[in-house]
């Protein structure tokens, strides 16, 4: 995924420099730094503690790994708890934003 993101970023940048792509017409989603840092830390801790990523855990379940079943149950439990806690965390999503400066 990282290489796909870097490839797309470089492609848009170079095509813009060459005049092939009008970058001002490309919508840039605002970046919410605080929310991304908190989410990245939680995701990283989940990967480290669980020993799986969300993509490999279903394959491990099919192979019969009980820890992978617990990992997937934990994913769904986390999604459920987050959905209940979202009204309390709503401010985190808009805490700080950085947008690309106008062209």
C-alpha angles and dihedrals in degrees: 000000000000092000091048091053093048092047092051091046093051092044093053092044096049095041088052092050091049091051093241094113125043099221092191088070093055112097112228115203111227115253118233101200100188094049092047093049093048092045092047092051092049092047092048092049090049091052092048097045096041097040092221140081120225090257099053098039095076089052089051090050090054089051089054102253108158092200089059090054089053089048093054092045086052091052092054092043089051092050090050094048091046091052089053093046096044096100088058092047098043092104090059090066094059099030096113131357134187119195130187110265115253114270 
